[in-house]
Amino acid sequence: MAKIIPSGRARLLTIIPVMALFLFLPLRLNTLHLGGTFAFFIAWLANFKLLLFAFGEGPLASDPSISLLRFAALASLPIKIQQNPPPNDPYRENPSLEKPKKGQKSPLVSTVKGVVLAVVIVAAHFSEDMHPIVSLFLLIFQMYLSLEFILALVATLPRVLLGMELAPQFNEPYLSTSLQDFWGRRWNIMASSILRPTVYLPTLHVSARLFGRKWAPIPAVMATFIVSAVMHELIFYYMGRTAPTWHISFFFVLHGLCLTFELALKKVLGGILALPAFVSGPLTVAFVVSTGFWLFFPQLLRLKADVRAIEEYAAFVAFLKDIGRALTFNLIRGYQSATYESFVHDYP
């Protein structure tokens, strides 16, 4: 399509049926993990990448000689090839959704997180006997660690098979020192990286003409959070098939307003009265968690995400056990058959 149809309206009209299909496909999945993950991959990230591709932008259009396999991987998986920002980026000093620095998780950190996730999953079986606050905290840890491991696992396949150098998916969000740091550099970096070219940068260029370069990031950040709110509402609908209460939208709009206020203060004060990291860090995490308790996580409970997640983990473990039994049975049967044939051959 890139070679035959020029970028612009003609290519967009050609791609719209595919984007509509990608919005429909997640409706065919009813499980929490597969439905939510597939919706994030296809209905959100892949469609936004295709939208950029229609206008000759984004990762799918950056390399005209890209192979079909790499194109499919970049389009359908939440991966992003590691790149450094260009030195002539005119808005490099206003990186509200900055690209992450190159870095990989240490095996020790990944192991510890894996152990914590296993403990959380086991403890969640007894959530009915726990205080609701404790149960909600378990859900927070489970959501974060599960999402990080799923994205890391998906990113491992193209890294091994295609030799891609990929950007990290998360960057220790609990170490954030500000909302700008949390949303732009640490939490779900893949979502930030696709929102940047599709929403943030176009709004930034328009705002620069209207409000000047200094204040252009303010409306651009707000527009980015509004679009993110809409996409999160869509994913929650895929997971629960219930009418939205708009609490998720309010959560992201609230954080967008708070982040724009933070950016405005930084521009006005110019670094004066900046809080040290050991103070701003706990305040940032406390704000994210408290607003999540208020608006975000109750919507997961409304979808019975905690109960469904445990049921799906149990079903997955049972599935692995069935595969193990089948493999063991076939191995034993094959060994017995080989032994019998050997016996017949030696003693006809």
C-alpha positions in Angstrom: 0.0 0.0 0.0 2.8 2.4 0.8 4.3 1.9 -2.7 1.0 2.1 -4.6 -1.1 4.6 -2.7 0.3 8.0 -1.7 0.1 9.1 1.9 -2.9 11.3 2.7 -6.7 11.0 2.4 -6.5 8.2 -0.3 -4.4 5.9 2.0 -6.5 6.8 5.0 -9.7 5.8 3.2 -8.1 2.5 2.2 -7.0 1.8 5.8 -10.3 2.7 7.5 -11.8 -0.8 6.9 -8.8 -2.4 8.6 -9.1 0.0 11.6 -12.8 -0.8 11.9 -12.0 -4.5 11.9 -9.5 -3.9 14.7 -12.2 -2.2 16.7 -14.5 -5.2 16.2 -12.0 -8.1 16.9 -11.7 -7.6 20.6 -15.4 -8.1 21.0 -14.8 -11.7 20.1 -12.8 -12.3 23.3 -14.5 -12.5 26.7 -11.6 -13.2 29.1 -10.1 -10.4 31.1 -6.4 -11.0 30.2 -6.8 -11.8 26.5 -9.6 -9.3 25.9 -8.0 -6.4 27.7 -4.5 -7.2 26.2 -5.8 -7.7 22.7 -7.8 -4.5 22.9 -4.8 -2.5 24.0 -2.6 -4.0 21.2 -5.0 -3.8 18.3 -7.9 -1.4 19.0 -5.6 1.3 20.4 -1.9 0.9 19.5 -2.2 -0.7 16.1 -5.0 1.6 15.0 -3.0 4.7 16.0 0.1 3.3 14.2 -2.1 2.8 11.1 -3.4 6.3 11.4 0.1 7.7 11.4 1.0 5.3 8.5 -1.9 6.8 6.4 -0.1 10.1 6.5 3.4 8.8 6.0 4.3 9.1 9.7 5.1 6.9 12.6 7.1 3.6 13.0 5.4 1.8 10.1 6.4 4.5 7.6 9.9 5.3 9.0 11.6 2.7 6.9 10.3 2.1 3.3 12.4 -1.0 2.9 11.1 -2.7 6.1 10.3 -6.4 5.7 6.8 -7.8 5.9 7.6 -9.6 9.2 9.0 -6.5 10.9 6.0 -4.5 9.6 3.6 -7.0 11.1 5.4 -7.1 14.4 5.6 -3.3 14.7 1.9 -2.9 13.7 0.3 -5.5 15.9 2.6 -5.7 19.0 3.3 -3.0 21.6 6.9 -2.6 20.7 8.9 0.4 19.6 12.4 0.3 18.1 14.9 2.2 20.4 15.7 5.6 18.9 17.4 8.7 20.2 15.5 12.0 19.8 16.8 14.1 16.9 19.2 16.9 18.1 17.2 19.5 16.1 13.8 18.7 17.8 12.4 22.2 18.4 10.4 21.1 21.4 13.1 19.0 23.0 13.2 21.3 26.0 9.4 20.7 26.7 9.3 16.9 26.8 6.0 16.4 28.6 5.9 12.9 27.0 9.6 12.3 26.6 11.0 9.2 25.0 12.6 6.8 27.5 16.3 6.3 27.8 17.7 3.0 26.7 18.0 0.5 29.4 17.2 -3.1 30.3 15.8 -4.6 33.5 18.3 -6.5 35.6 17.6 -10.2 36.2 17.5 -9.7 39.9 14.8 -7.0 39.7 12.7 -9.2 37.3 13.1 -12.2 39.6 11.9 -10.2 42.6 8.9 -8.9 40.7 8.1 -12.4 39.5 8.1 -13.7 43.1 6.0 -10.7 44.3 3.5 -11.4 41.5 3.3 -15.1 42.5 2.7 -14.1 46.1 0.0 -11.6 45.2 -1.8 -14.2 43.0 -1.8 -16.7 45.8 -2.9 -14.1 48.4 -5.7 -13.0 46.1 -7.4 -16.3 46.7 -8.1 -15.2 50.3 -9.3 -11.7 49.4 -12.7 -12.4 50.7 -11.2 -12.7 54.2 -9.2 -9.4 53.9 -10.1 -5.8 54.5 -11.3 -4.1 51.3 -8.3 -1.7 51.3 -5.9 -4.6 51.5 -7.7 -6.4 48.7 -7.5 -3.3 46.6 -3.8 -2.9 47.2 -3.4 -6.5 46.0 -5.3 -5.7 42.9 -3.0 -2.7 42.3 0.1 -4.8 42.5 -1.4 -7.5 40.4 -2.4 -5.1 37.7 0.9 -3.4 37.5 3.1 -6.5 37.6 0.9 -8.5 35.2 0.9 -5.7 32.7 4.7 -5.3 33.0 5.3 -9.0 32.5 2.8 -9.3 29.6 4.4 -6.4 27.7 7.9 -7.6 28.5 7.1 -11.1 27.3 5.5 -9.8 24.1 8.5 -7.6 23.4 10.9 -10.5 23.9 9.7 -12.4 20.8 10.6 -9.8 18.2 13.8 -9.0 20.1 14.9 -12.7 19.8 13.4 -13.5 16.4 14.0 -10.3 14.5 17.0 -8.8 16.4 15.2 -5.6 17.2 16.6 -3.3 19.8 13.4 -2.3 21.7 12.6 0.5 24.0 11.6 -0.5 27.6 7.9 -0.8 28.5 8.1 0.4 32.0 10.8 2.3 33.9 10.2 1.8 37.7 7.1 4.0 38.0 7.2 3.9 41.8 10.4 6.0 41.6 8.6 8.9 39.9 9.4 12.3 41.3 6.6 14.2 39.5 3.5 13.6 37.4 5.5 14.6 34.3 8.1 12.0 35.3 5.4 9.3 36.0 3.3 9.7 32.9 6.0 10.8 30.4 9.0 8.6 31.3 8.0 5.7 33.5 4.4 4.4 33.2 3.4 2.4 30.1 5.9 4.0 27.9 4.5 2.4 24.8 1.2 4.2 25.2 3.1 7.5 25.8 5.2 6.9 22.7 2.2 6.4 20.4 0.2 9.3 21.9 3.1 11.7 21.3 3.1 11.7 17.5 -0.7 11.1 17.1 -2.0 13.7 19.6 0.7 15.6 21.5 2.9 16.9 18.6 0.1 17.9 16.3 -1.7 19.8 19.1 1.7 21.3 20.1 2.3 22.8 16.7 -1.2 24.3 16.6 -0.9 25.6 20.1 2.5 27.2 19.3 0.9 29.4 16.7 -1.9 30.3 19.0 -0.2 30.7 22.4 3.5 30.8 21.6 6.2 28.2 22.0 6.5 28.6 25.8 2.9 27.7 26.7 2.2 25.4 23.7 2.8 22.2 25.8 -0.1 23.0 28.2 -3.0 22.4 25.8 -1.1 19.6 24.1 -0.8 17.7 27.3 -4.4 18.2 28.1 -5.5 17.0 24.7 -3.3 13.9 25.1 -4.9 13.0 28.4 -8.4 13.5 27.0 -7.7 11.0 24.1 -6.1 8.6 26.6 -9.2 8.8 28.7 -11.4 7.9 25.7 -9.2 4.9 24.8 -9.1 3.6 28.4 -12.9 3.8 28.5 -13.0 1.8 25.3 -10.6 -0.9 26.8 -12.7 -1.1 29.9 -15.8 -1.6 27.8 -14.1 -4.5 26.0 -13.2 -6.1 29.3 -16.6 -5.7 31.0 -19.2 -5.0 28.2 -20.9 -2.6 30.6 -21.9 1.0 30.1 -19.2 3.5 31.1 -19.6 5.5 34.3 -16.9 8.0 33.1 -14.9 7.6 36.3 -12.0 6.5 34.2 -12.3 9.6 32.0 -12.4 11.8 35.1 -9.3 10.1 36.4 -7.3 11.0 33.3 -8.7 14.4 32.9 -7.9 15.2 36.6 -4.3 14.0 36.1 -4.1 16.0 32.9 -5.2 19.2 34.7 -2.8 18.5 37.5 0.1 17.9 35.1 -0.6 21.1 33.2 -0.7 23.0 36.5 2.7 21.4 37.4 4.2 22.4 34.0 2.8 25.9 34.4 4.4 26.2 37.8 7.8 25.0 36.5 7.6 27.6 33.7 6.7 30.4 36.0 9.1 29.6 38.8 11.9 28.3 36.6 13.2 25.7 39.1 12.8 28.0 42.1 11.4 26.3 45.2 11.7 22.8 43.6 11.1 20.0 46.0 13.9 17.5 46.6 13.3 14.0 45.1 12.9 12.4 48.5 9.9 14.7 49.1 8.4 15.0 45.6 8.7 11.2 45.0 6.4 10.0 47.9 4.0 12.9 47.2 3.7 11.9 43.5 3.2 8.2 44.3 0.7 9.0 47.0 -1.3 11.3 44.6 -1.4 8.6 41.9 -2.4 5.8 44.3 -5.0 7.9 46.1 -6.7 9.1 42.9 -6.5 5.6 41.6 -8.3 4.3 44.8 -10.9 7.0 44.3 -11.6 6.8 40.5 -9.7 4.0 38.7 -9.5 0.8 40.7 -13.1 0.7 41.8 -14.0 0.4 38.2 -11.9 -2.8 38.0 -13.8 -4.1 41.0 -17.1 -3.2 39.2 -16.0 -5.5 36.4 -15.1 -8.2 39.0 -11.5 -8.0 37.6 -10.1 -9.5 40.8 -12.4 -12.6 40.8 -12.1 -13.1 37.0 -8.3 -12.8 37.1 -8.0 -15.5 39.7 -10.3 -17.8 37.7 -8.3 -17.2 34.6 -5.0 -17.9 36.4 -6.5 -21.2 37.7 -7.8 -22.1 34.2 -4.3 -21.4 32.8 -2.6 -23.6 35.4 -5.1 -26.4 34.7 -4.4 -26.0 31.0 -0.7 -26.4 31.5 -1.3 -29.4 33.7 -3.4 -31.0 30.9 -0.6 -30.4 28.4 1.9 -31.9 30.9 -0.3 -35.0 31.3 -0.7 -35.4 27.6 3.0 -35.1 26.9 3.8 -37.5 29.7 1.2 -40.0 28.4 2.5 -39.8 24.8 6.1 -40.2 26.0 5.3 -43.3 28.1 3.2 -44.7 25.2 6.0 -44.1 22.8 8.5 -45.7 25.1 6.3 -48.8 25.6 5.7 -49.1 21.8 9.5 -48.9 21.2 10.2 -51.5 23.9 7.5 -53.8 22.5 8.9 -53.5 18.9 12.4 -54.2 20.3 11.2 -57.3 22.2 9.4 -58.6 19.1 12.5 -58.0 17.0 14.8 -59.9 19.5 12.3 -62.7 20.2 10.1 -63.2 17.1 
